Amino acid sequence: MKKEALELVRKLFHDLKWDIPHNNLEDIFNGAKTAAKLFATKMAEETGQEEKYEMLRSAIEKIKFQMV
């Protein structure tokens, strides 16, 4: 689950990095983490697999800026 969380945050970060004109990449990283957590919450609601997506949210929380 850790690998999936990291891939999701990386993808969101790289997409946002080019779309948002902002000089602080850590702010963009935090936005990517927040978007990934919202995605996990929404998927848990839609699929009914709360345990799986709660593990994903937990893995997302542990990701640091240096890992991206």
Buried (B, 14 or more C-beta within 10 A) or exposed (E): BBEEBBEBBBEBBEEBBEEEEEEEEEEBBEBBBEBBBEBBBEBBEEEEEEEEBBBBBBBBEEBEBEEB
